[in-house]
Amino acid sequence: MSWEEGERNRGWTRREWVKLGMTVGAIGTLASLGAVSGRQLVPPPIERSGEIRETIFYTKFPTPQWWNSKVGTPMKVGDFKEWEGATGVWRGLFQDDAHVPGTGFPVLVIRVKRDDTVFAAPDDISLPEGFSLFYDDPTADVDPDTGQPRGVRIIVAFDRCVHLCCYPGWHVVDNPPPDRRYIAPTPTYEKYGEDPIYCVCHGSQYEPMTLVQHVNPRNNATYVGALHTHGPADRALPIIAVKVEGGNLVGGMADPAWYVYCG
């Protein structure tokens, strides 16, 4: 059995993930931002009528995942167990209550452990009113055995790798497994044994429990993102500000320049 065949028996191969990241992955951001570049990877966005929704909606993943049955519905805080994540779309265009494919920002929503001994985030960032860098509720998710709340903490990451704009994932592929020679503290793995955000295409990894400020080299915009803990990425993966309305996760635009680096 060849290496490629062995990979296929366990799921998608690295080659297929690279193809997914470099083709389908080119669509979302440029259409949403209306960005134009001499190296633009997709045609200019077509003007369409409809409604741009700030609520985050589930999107379908190419392999079987727990959230695939929820495609097209709003992401709810209560959907996520600790350490669960899902793919979604933010600021997508909707027509007749259906998402228009190729519009909006692809996002990765992750419920991390609510542990302030290792979680870190800047506290001096200007955000839209009512939004935070992460969702946090210390009173939620009561443990039936102890009667004590576990608390809920959720981050929303822009699902485009800062290396070559492939799609990073959360616990959806382990072949090849992530390289654990981390260049920075990685509490998801080092304390809890959970793999960080992992871009299987080229091996970049990001720590969702450490949010830091970095600079987008395309426009010199200072942004907040999940710390890169393994290359070839050399900076943080941008996050999206979030709040909850009626139990649904809603994204907020801190600065469009945070997300302009593909194409």
Secondary structure, 3 states (H helix, E strand, C coil): CCHHHHHHHHCCCHHHHHHHHHCHHHCHHHHHHCCCCCCCCCCCCCCCCCEEECECEECCCCCCCCCHHHCCCECEHHHCCCCCEEEEEECEEEECCEECCCCCEEEEEEEECCCCCCCECCCCCCCCCCCECCEEECCCCECCCCCCECCEEEEEEECCCCCCCCCCECCCCCCCCCCCCCCCCCHHHHCCCCCCEEECCCCEEEEEEEEEEEEECCCCEEEEEEEEEECCCCCCEEECEEEEECCEEEEECCCHHHHCCCC
